[in-house]
Amino acid sequence: MTNPKRSRKAGKTEASTAPVKEVKDQTSLQSGSQKNGFPIVGIGASAGGLEAFTGLLKALSPDLGMAYVFVPHLDPTRESAFTQILARSTSMPVIQITDGLEVERNRLYVIPPNRDLTIANSRLHIANRNKEEPRSVNMTIDIFFRSLAADQGSNAIGVILSGTASDGTLGLTAIKGEGGITFSQDTGSAKYDGMPASAIAADCVDFVLPPEGIAAELARIRQHSYVVGPYIEPTEVDGKGIDTYMSQVFRLLRRATKVDFSEYKPPTIGRRIQRRMALHKIESIGEYVNLLHRDRAEVNALYQDLLINVTSFFRNPEAFDTLKQIVYPAILHARNSSSSPIRIWVPGCSTGEETYSHAISIVEFLGEERTEVPIQIFGTDLSETAIQRARAGIYKESIEADVSPVRLRRFFHKADGGYQISKTIRDLCIFSTQNVFSDPPFSRMDLVSCRNVMIYLSQALQKRVIPIFHYALNPTGFLMIGSTEGLLGAGSELFEMADKKQKIYRKKLISTPVTFGFSVGHPEHETEGIEVSAPPEKQSETSKAPIELQREADRLLLARYTPPAVVINDQLEILQSRGRTGAFLELPAGKASLNLLKMARPGLLFELQSAIDEVRKNGVEAKRVNVHIESNGNTRQITVRVVPFKTPVQDQHSFLIIFENQPSELQPNGPLLPPKPLTESEISEKDKQIAQLKQELAATKEYLQSIIETQEATNEELQSANEEIQSGNEELQSTNEELQTSKEELESANEELHTVNEEMQHRNELLTQLNNDLTNLLNSVNLPMVMVGADLSVRRFTPQATATLGLMASDVGRPIPRLKLKIDVANLEQMMLDVIQEVQARQYRVQDHEGHWCSLRITPYRTLDNRIDGVVLSVVDKSTLGEDTTAKASEERKLAAVKNRGSKGKAPSQEK
């Protein structure tokens, strides 16, 4: 994984371009958990290492509070005297390691001969070498350093001294990846510079110093807070909050690398920043931010530290066994056609070990199944340097610790100082730089392997990346994550468990719940002090509105002791109800409706309508008292309140309708007087007025009823038109979603094509360079040479072959037995076939047309994957051959003459 490294890197990790947010966790600058409370220094050496280590011990203070473990390459057949020799150079106790020995500070531990050393829970463990699978190189240092990194994390320190080969390079890489500090002896002071040079070339060394300088630097960093113990920055530095400095760090990183680390886990970022501060002798975060402003190289160095490019071949071998048992058979079974390729994506691939491991594993599986299936494996990472190394596919000899001898013979071939992946495996893998959070993802994948990447991401980033993986997979695809990772949030809804132990999940057949908004990246030049953030993710209003409405309504009701109430939207549709509202609202006859006005009981409609209109106009609470409401033939008075409110996720107002029972009015104080009797004329006139008023009231009610019915009819027509418009809008929305899906698929396809194009361009550059090298080599060799293919046709020849053999440019591609050469070889075709069949070079004496003898050498033409694809013909220069032959004949004549003279001068007895 390049994660911080895809990573993903630990395994490994990918970076994010998520929106910038302030880091609120004050532990962001705290170091990792300290295993012992003191650092453990692993020191590896080989040839010339004893002298260097002795010099280091003499300059090293014995009371620094560190433990030292010395791991030299020892002769396995003899007892070691290192313990006695080193005891003369230090006052610390020097102890030869026994199994289970607990590490203590201010002590020096030495590995015994013919043993492998590891550490677990601060105890040293030794084991006999595996005699059944002997290694061609000594990897004792790498084995211990890698276990030291895993056990102690940022509490580990690695030192490489004089020695040959490359042991220790992978171990230092692991220590640096876990936040430890690494040293290497400078090549000038090293008696043998193989091991230091290998570590320095791998860019995994923090300090390159002579032994005395290493001792001085160990004493200095021992006093730094990163090494002393847990370190917490003050909440303020020079009057500025720590969040302000962290925001500046994120901005500088984003400006230099186009990657936003603000969403990574704060403890991870904090440890990496502290580590860089320790290397630069800086104690204050403010001072380190000033350094970042001044030094662009330090920004890049911090960026590389955050990527964590640590990985290995076949990490957790049980996971690959599970792939062969569960995942690969399911992928084969689900293929649509025989031509469909198996597609695998490895985000956070770091330097390619994880990607090549998948390629080797699936090739082995298909070989066992005797099935020919196309394979495409995509490895992506943020680090361009890691991607370049992955494309080259060249690794140190120390990979023998992770790759079995059978796999080494089958899938690797020897290269300078290590091994290179065979061309057949490299052709299956395509590598490209990619930011999984901002670049379009790949699609139609059968397996996504993202191990040990998400452990460095915050929960927000994990929730963003899991739907991306769901989108990238085929309906029957699988997702594999690290053994210490898990799927958060929507992960359990999108994936189901396929293997719990190895954390392999199967995609569920549901739609991907997010719409990918791929940003085009931040501009290269940002205004100082301005934070640029990506647009927030859109979520459907329907998913958030009920929760927000409930919270706001609960708050308002609790303030009023929760009387009966309902919550309505701007269209007067009831969304929620509180308390017993049956005395105020009832379902209307006919079609069911939740419209407030249709559900209002008699006497309540007009007051509700006027109060809501008032609230819409003024935007403040409206109140109606003494509202007469009819219920079950009785009339009572209530108070109605209409309270407007708006939630953050809504563009329109909602309303809270509260119904409060009103106490009966008290009668006025004083005695009750009897009513005054009316005359007959007054009674008659009063009856007429009452009858007239009743008639007018009935007419008014009828008129109002007709208006209401007309309005309801109009509303129904408008509602019908609105439903039609809404239906059309839904169709347009569906079309828009289809277009969006098509856009995402096109973006994914474009990303894949871009990746393939980048890989092909890289290979074309390599082929062009190789072609140029070959052309210049052939033109510079003063020797007639001809390269012949497996069909015995001419491929290339040197310029000297034109004069010696009579070849022309037009002869390229023609079978060489049909050409008329200037040398007399009657059975040339059979000679070449014999060399191809026996895979052994042969040399013949032949004559040219002028009768001069030449030496014809035929050697097999070997490809990088050790196939025989023709022969190479070479002819020794005639003049040189003639001079050599003449000189040889003259020498033979001289020796014969001496022998003759000697035999003539011998006595008879001596001759007998």
N, C-alpha and C positions, 0 to 999 in steps of 0.2 A: 504494500500500500503505500503512493505518495500522498497522505492524509494528513489537519496537517498531516501529513501523510501518513487519498487515498488511500492507501494508504497504507487512499488511502490510504501512512504510511506506515509502523507498527502496522505488523502489518502495516499499514500505511493509510493516509487520509487525504481528502480533497478539500479545497477551500470554498469559501462562500462569498457571494455578493449580496447577502441579505441586507435589509435595511439596517443602518447604523443605529445602535442603541447604547445608552450610557451603561457602563458596567457598575452595577449597584453592589455587587458582592465584594466586600472589603478583603476577602481572602484571595482575591485575584492575584496578589503578589506574594502569596505564601508558597513556600517550597513544599515539595511532596513529603509524604510521611517518611520520617527517618527510621530506618530499621533498627539501628543500634544506638544512634546518637553520636556516632563517629564514622568517618569515611573509611572504606576499605580500598586500598591501592593494589591493583593487580599489575605486576611487572613481568613482561615477557621478553625473552632474549634467546639467541641461538649462538652461532659462532661469533666470538669476540664479545659476547655479552657479559661474561664474568668480569672482565676488566672494566667495562662501562658501569656495571652495577656496583662494583667496589668503589669506583669514583663517586657514584651517587650517594652511597652509604656514608662515605667519609664526610661529605658536605651536608648530610641530612641531620637535623636535630633529632635526638632520640625521644623527645618528650612532646611531640606535636599532637599526640592523642589520636593518631591514625594506626591502622593495622596494615601490614605489608605482606603480600603473598607473591613469592618469587616463583615464576614458572619458566625455567630454561628447558632447552632441548637436551636431554641427557642420554648417554649411551645406555641402551636397555640391558646390555650384557654385564655391566659392572656396577658396583656400589658407588654411590655418589659421596664425594667429600666436600660438597658445597656447604653443608652446615658448619663444618670446622673452619673452612676458608672464610666464610662471611662473618663468622663470629669475631674474627680478628679486626674487622673494619667498623664495628659498631658496638655500642654498649647495650643495645637492646637484646633480649633473649632471642636466640635463633633456634627454631623448632622445626624438625622434620615432621611433615604432616602424617597423621594417622586418621583412619576413617572415623567420622563423627566428631572431630575436634572443633570446639567452639572458638570463634575468632574473638580475640581480646585486643584492646588498644595497646600501642607501643610495643608490639611484638612482630617478629619477622618469621614467616612461615615458608618452608621450602618443599616443593613437590618431590616425592621419591621417584626413582627411576622406573621406567616401563609402566607408568600409571597414567590414567586420565583423571583430571581433577575437576570437580564441580562444587558449587556452594548452594545450600538451600537453608533458609531460616537461620542464616549466619553461622551455619556449621559446614565444615569442609568434608567432602566425601571423595574417596579415591576408589578407582575401579581398574581392574586389569584390562589391558588392551584386548580387542576382539581379534583372536588369531584366525578365526574362520574367514574374516573379510579384512585382510591386511590393507592398510592405506599406503599409497605410493608417496604421500607427503606427510610430514608431521603436523598435526593440527591441535596439539596440546593446548596452545595459548588461546586459540579461537574457542575451543570447547569451554575453557574456564571463563574467559571474558564474557561470553554470551550468557553463561549461567550467572555470572556476577551482575550483569546488567539486569537480568530478569529478577534476581533476588533483591538487589539493593537499589535499583532505579537510579535516582539522581544522587544517591549516596556512593555511587561507584566511581572510581578513578582508574583509568587505564594508561599504562606506560609501555611503549615499545622501544627496546634498545637494539644494539647491533645484532645482525643475523642475516642469513640468506633466505631465499624463497619469499613467501607472502603470508606466513602464519601470523595471526594477530590483526589483520586488516578487517576481517568480518567482525571480530570481537570488538574492536574500537568503534566500528560503525554502530553496533548494537548498544554500546555504552553511551555514545553520543545521542542515539535515538531515544534513550530513556532519560536524558537530561544530565548524564554524568559528564565529567571533564576528561579530556584525552591529551596525552603527551606523546611525542616521538623524539628520539635522539636525532640531531641534525646529521645529515649524510657526511658532512665534512669531518666530524669527530668520530663517526662510526667506523670500526675496523672493517665491517661488512655492511653495506648499505642496502641490501635487498629488502629486508623487512621494513626498515624506516621509509625507504623510497616507495614501497608499495602502499603503505598507510597514507603517506603524504599525497600520493597521486590519487587515492580514493577520496580525498577531501574530507576525511573523517578525523583530522587532527586539529586540536585547538592551539597547542603550543609546540613549536619545533625548536629545541634547545639542546645544548650539550648536557651531559649528566649533572654537572655542578649547577647549571641553570635550572634544570628540572627540580633539583632539591630546593633551590631558593624559591621557585614559583610554588611548590607544594607548601612551603612554610607561609607564603603570603596568602594563598587562597584559603588556608586553614583558618585565617582570621576573618574571612568574609562571612557575612550573615547567611549567604546561600549554603555554605558548608557547615557553619557553626550549628545551625538548627532552624526551626521554623522562624520565618522572618515576615513581619507585617509592616507595611509602609504606614506612616501616619496618615490620618484622613485628610490632612492638609499639608502642603509643601510650599513654602514661600507665599502663603496666603491663598493658594489655589487648591481646590479639591483634587483628590487622586483620580476621580473620574475625568477631570479635564485633561490630565496628562495621558490617560489611557485613550481618550478620544483623539488626541494628537498622534499617538502611536498608530492607531488604526488608520487615520487619514494619511499619514506618511507612507504606510505600507500599501494602501490602496492606490495612492498616486504613483508609486514606483512599480507596483506589480499588477495593478488592476484587479486585485483580490481583496475582499473585505473579510477580515477576521473577527469582526465585532460580535458575531453570533457564535463563535467557538466557546467552549467551556472556559470560564474565567480562570480556574486553577491551572489549566494547561497553558494558557497564554502567560499567566503570571510566572510560572516556573521557567518558561523559556526566556522571558525578559530578565528575570533574576540571574539566569545562567549567563546571559550576555553581559550583565552588569558585573558579575564576578570576573569574567575574562578581561574586562577593561578596568578593573580596580575601582569601580563606582559603587557607592552605597546608596545614593539618592535617585529616585525615579526621575526627579526633575532634571538632574544632571545628565542622566542617560537620554532623556528626550532632547536636550540641547545637543548631545552628540549625534543623535539621529538627524537633527536639522542640518548639522554641519557636514556629516559624512554619509554620502549616498551608499558607499560600500558597506557600511554597517547596517543600513536598511536592508540591503540584499542578503547580508549574513543572517540577520534576524529572520528574514523570510525563509531562508533555507532551513534554519533551525525549527521553524514552525511547521514545515512540511513533514518532518519526521520520516525520512526515506529509509525505513528499516523493514526488511522482508527476507525471505529465504525460500529455497525450493521445498516443496511438499511439507509446508508448515502444517502440523497436526495431520499426520498421515491417515489417521482414522477417518477424517473427513473425506478424503479421496476414496477410501474404501467404500464409504457410504454412498458416494456419488455413483460408483460402479454398480452397487447393489440396488439402489432405488431410482436415482435421477436419470442416468443414461438409458436404462431400459425403457422408462416411461417416455423419454424424448423420442427414442426410436419408434416406439409404438404409435406415437401421436403424429408422426410425419405425414404430410399430405400426399407426397409423391416421392419416388425414388431419387429425384433430382433435388429435392429440398435440402438445403444445407443445415447442419447443426450450428447454431449461432450462440456464442457465449460473450458476455460483456464483463470485464474486470475493471470497474472504476477504482481509482487509487492504486494503480498497478506498480508504482514506484519504478524500480529498475528492471522489471519484467519477470522476476522469478515466479510469481504467482501465475502469471499468464502462461508461461511456458510449462509450468506444472500441470495446468489444465489441459494444454495441448498434448503433452506426453500421456497423461492419464486417459484421455478419450481415445488416442491412437492405440494405446494398449488394449482398451476395452473393445474397440472395433476389430482389432486383430484377433482377439479371442472369439468374437462373434463371426469372424470371417465375412465382414460386411464392408462394402465400399460406399462411403458416405462423404459428401463434401463437408468441409469444416471451415468455419470462419470464427476467429476469436479476436475480440477487440480489447486492447488494453489502453486505458486513458489515465492521465495524471496531470496535475498542474505544473510540475517541474519539467521544463524543457531539457535540462541536463539529464534527468532520470530517463526521459523518453529516448534520448539519443543513446544512452547506454543500453537500454532495453532493445533497441533496434539492432545494435551491434551484436548482442547476445554473447559477449565474452565475459567470463567470470573467473575468479581466482581458483587456484587448485583446492582451496579450503572447502569448496562445495562438496568434496568427497564425503564430508561429515553428514550431508543431507541427501545425497544422491547415491543410490546403490551402484555397485560396480557393473551390474547388468545394464542399468540405464545409462551409465557413463559410456559403455561400449556401444550401445545402440543409438543413442540420441545426441552424443557429443563427440567432438574430435579435438585433439590436442591443438592448442594455439600457444602463442608466446606467453609464457608465465601463467597458463591456466587452461580453461576449456572454452570452446565455442559451441553453441547450439547448432545442430546439423541443419543444413539448408532446408530439408523437407519439413522440419518443425517450424523454422523461421517463416517459411512461406505461408503457414497457416495463421500466423499472428500479424495483426495490424496495430500499430501503436500511434497515438496522437495525443497532443495536449488538449485538455478539455476541462472546463469548470462545470461540474454536474448541476450546479444551482443556477447558472445563467445561460449556458449553452444548451441547444436542443438535445434531448437524449436520443439514443439509438432506439430502434423499434424491431418488433418481430424476433425478440431474443428468446432462446430456450432456457437460458440460465444466466442469472446475474450474480456474480460472486463479489460481494462487498464486505470483506472480512477486516475487522479491526480498524474501521474508518469512523463509524458512527460514535465510538466511545469518546472521540475528541469533539463532537458536535453538541451544541445545546439541544434541548428538547424541541425548540422551535424549528431548528434546521432538520432535525430527525423527522419531524412531522411533515416537512416539505419534501424531503428526499424520498420517503417511502412511497408516496403516490407516483413519483417519477419512475421508480423501479416497477411499480405495478403497470404503468402505461407502457413501459419498454418491453414487457414480457408478452409472449404468446399466451393465448387462453389456457394452455397447459404448461406454462413456464414455471420455473422454480427460482427462489431467492435464497442465497446462502450468506449468512452473516457470521461474525465472530462468536466464539463460544461464550464470551463474557458480555455479549450485546443482546438486546431484545427489541421487539417492535413496540413502539409507543403509540398511543392515541388511536388513529384510524388503522394502524397496522393490523390489529386483530380482525378488523372488518374486511380488510383487503386480502389477507393471506391466512391460510390454515396450516397448521403444523404438519410437516411430512416426516421429520426426524427431530425429536426434542433434544437429544444429546448433542448433535452436531449443528443445531440451529438451522435446519433446512426447512423452508416454507414453500407451499404450493399456492399459486395464484387462485383467488376465488373469481368465479365468473360474474363479476359485477362491474359496472362502469367506473372508470377512474373518477373520483369525486372532485377533482380540481381542474381548472383551466390554466394551462401553463402560460404565464406571462413572461416570455423571455426578453430580458433587457438587452440593449445593445452595448451596455457597459458605460462606465463613467467617462467623462471627457478627460483627456490627458492632463489638462491644466485646470485645476480647481482653484476657486477663490479662497485665499487663506482665511481660515476661521469659519468657513461655511461647510456644513455637513450636507452631503448629497446622499439621499436615501432612496431606495427603490420604492415604487408604489406599493402600498400595502395590498395584501391578498384580499380579493373580493370574496365575500361569503354571502350566500343567499339571505335575503331579509327574512324569509319565512323561518329560517333555522334559528335566527337570533331574536326576532321580535317577541315571540311568546315569553322568553326568559326575561327580556328587558321590561316588557309590559308588566309581568308579574311582580318584578322587584319594585318598580315605581308605584304600581297600584297598592302593593302591600305597605309601602312607606306612607302613602297618603291616608290609607284606611286606619292604620295603627294610630296615626295622629288624631283621628276622630273616633276612636274606640269601635271601629269597624261596624257602622250601621249597614243595613242592606244597601247594596250598590252593584252597579254593572260598569264594565269598561267597554266603550265603543270606539270605533275608528272614525275617520272623517266622513265615511259614507253611512254613518249611523248604524253599522252592523255591530251586534253585540259580540265581543271577543271573549270576555270572562264575566263571571258573576260572583258576588260575595254575599253571604248571608241568605236569608229567606226572602226572595223577591216576588213570590207568587201573589202577594196582596197588591202588587203594583203592576206586574206584567203578566200576560198570558199569551199563549200561542193563538194566532188568528185562525179563523175558519178558512178552509180551502188549502191552498198551497202553503206548506210550512215555510216560515221566514223568521229570521233573527233580526229583522229591522226593528229598531227601538220604537219608532212611531206606530208601527203596525201592531206591536205587542202591548202598547200602553192601554191600561184600563180606562173606561169612560171617565171624562173629567180631567184627565192628565195630559191629553194629547197637545192641546193648544199651549199650555204652560211650558211643557217640555220643548216644543218647537221654538217658542219665543226666547226661552232661556238659552238654548243652543245657538240661535241666531245672534243673540247678544254677545255670547262668548266668542263666536267667530269674528264678530265685528271689533270688539274691544280687546280680546286676548286675555281677559281677567275673569275670575270666578263670578258666576251669576247665581242669584238666589231668588227662589219664589216661595213665599209663605202663604198660609191660608189657602192652599190648593185643595179644592173639594174633589174627592175621588169616590166613585161608586164601586162597591164590592159586595156581592151577595145581597143586593137590595138595600144595603145600608150606605150611608154617606158619612165620611169622616174627613178631617182636615190634616194635611201633611205639609212638610217643608221639603222642597226639592233644591238640591245644589248641583251645579254643573261646573266641574273643575277641569281646565285644559292642562295637558302636559305633553311632553315630547321626549322620546328616548334618543340616545346618540346615533342609533342605527336607522332612525326613521326620518324621512323628509317631511311627513305630514303630522299634524297634531292628532292626538287621541284625547278622549274625554272620559272623565269619571263622573257617573251619575249617582248621586247619593240620595236615598229616601229616608227622611227622618219623621217619625211620628210626632205630631204636635199635641200637647196636653190640652184637655178641654178648658175653655175659657171660664174664668170665675165670674159669678154674678156680681153686680155692683152692691156695695154696702147700703144698708137702710131698709126700712119696711117697704113691703110691696103694696102699691096702691091699686085698688080695683079699677078695671078699665071703665071709661066713661061710656054710657050707652049711646048708640047711634039712632037717629030718626029713620023712618021708613024711606024717605026720599034719599037720604045719604046712603042707606044700604042699597037701594036700587041703583043709584048712580055708581056706587063702588062696584057692584056686580057687573055692570056694563063695562066699566074700565078694565076689570079683571078679565072678563071674557075677551075684550079687544086685545089686551096684552098677550093673553094666551094664544090668540089667533096669530098675532104678529110674531110671537116667539116660535110658534110652530112653523110659520112660513120662513122665518129666518133659519130655523134648523134645517128645513128642507133645502133652502137655497145653499146653505153651507155644505150640506151633505152632497148636493150636486157638484159644487165646486171641488169638494174633496174627491169625489169619484172621478171627476174630469182630470184632476191632478194625478190621481192614482193611475188612470189610464195612460196619461202622458208619461208618467214615470215608468210604467211598464213598457211603453214603446221605447223610451230612452234606454231602459234596462236591456231590452231586446237588442237595440242597436249597439249598446255598449258590449253586450255579449258577443255579437257578431264581430265587432272591432277587436275585442279581446281574443276571439278565436283566430282572426286574421293575424293578430299580433303574435299569438302563440305559434302559428305556422311560420311566420317570419323568424321568430326566435329559434324554432327548430331548424329552419334553413340556415340561420346564422351559426347555430351550434355545429351543424354538419360542415359548414364552411370552415369553422374554427378547427374542427377535427381534421379536415383535409389539410388545413394550413399546418397544424402540428405534425401530421404525417409527412408533409412535404419538407418541413424543417428538419425532421428526423432523417428523412432520406437524404436531404442536402448535407446534413452533418456527417452522415455515413460516407457519402460521396467525397466530401471534403477530406475526411480521414483517409479514405483509400487513395485519393489523389495525392495527399501529402506523403503517404507511405510510398507510392509509386514514384513520386518525384525524388524522394530520398534514395530509392533503389536505382533510379536512372542515373542520379549523380554518382553513386558508387560504381555502376557499370561503366559510365563514361570515364571515370578515373582509372578503373581497372583496364579498360580498353586502351587508354592513353599510355598507361604503364607498360602494357604488353607490347604495344606498337613500338615504343621507344626501346624496350628491351630487345625486341627482335632486330630492330635497326642497328643496335649497338653491338650485338653479338657478332663477332667476326668468324662465323662458322655456318656452313650450309645446313639448315634445319628445315624440316617439313613436318607440319602437324596434319595427321591423317585421321579422319573420322572412323566410326565403327563400320560404315559402309565402304571403307577404303577410298573415300574421295578426299581430295586436297582441301584443307581448311585455310591454313596460313603457311607462309614460308618466308624465310629471311632473304634479304637482297642477294646474299652470297649464293643462295641456291639457284638463282637465275643463271649465273655463269657456270657453276659446278654441275648442276643437274639439267640445265636447259629448260627450266620452268618459266612460264609467262603468266601475266595477270589473268589471262583468259582461262588458265588451267584450274583456277579455284572452283571447286564444286565438281570437277571431273574425276572419275576413278583413276587412281594412280597406276594400276596395271595396264591401262589403255594408253598411257602416255609414253612417248618415246624419250627415254632419259639418256643422259650422256654417260651413264655407267652401265656395265654389262652385268645384269642380274637376271638370270633366266627364271628363277622361281621366287621372285620378290613377293608375289601375292601369298604364297604358302608360308614364307618366312613371317610375314606380318600376322597371318592368321594363327600361327604357332605361338607368337608372342602374346596375342590377345587371349588365347586359350590357356596358356601356361602361366600367364601373369609374371613373366620373368624376362629381363632384358637379355638381348643377344647381340653378338658382334661378329661381323663377317668381313673377309678380305675380298674386295672386288676390284675390277679393272674398268677404267674409263675407255672411251673410244680410241684414245691415243696410246693405250697399252700401259698406262701408269697404274700402279696399285693404290687403292684407297681403303680406308677402314670405314665400313658402314655399320652404325650402331642403331638398333631398333629397341625402343623402350616403351612400356605400356603407358597409355594416356589415362591418368587417374583423375576423377572428379573429386570435389570436396567431400561428397558423401561416400567416397571409396568405391565408386563404380569404374569399370574399365570401358572407356568410350573411344577407343581407337589406339593409335600408336604415334610415336614421334621418331622420325628418321633424322639422323645426323651423320655427316660425312666429315672425316678428319681431313684437314688441309693436305693436299698432295705433296707440296714442297716440304712441309714439316715431316710428313710421313716418310718422304724419300730420304731426307737428311737423317732421320732417326734410323731408318732401315740400313742406310749406308754406314752410319756410325756403328750400328750393331754388328753388321757383317765384318767391318774392319776389326772390331774388338774380338769377334770370334776367330778371325784368321790369326791375330796376334797370339791368342791363348793357345791355338793349335800349334803354332810354331814353337812356343815355349815348351809345350808338352813333348813335341818331337825331339827338341834338343836335349831335354832332360832324359828321355828314354835312351838316346844314343850314348850318353856319357855314363850310364850305369854299368857296374860290374856284373858278370853273370850271376854271382851269388845273390846280389841285391835284386836282380830281376826276378829270380825265383821267389 
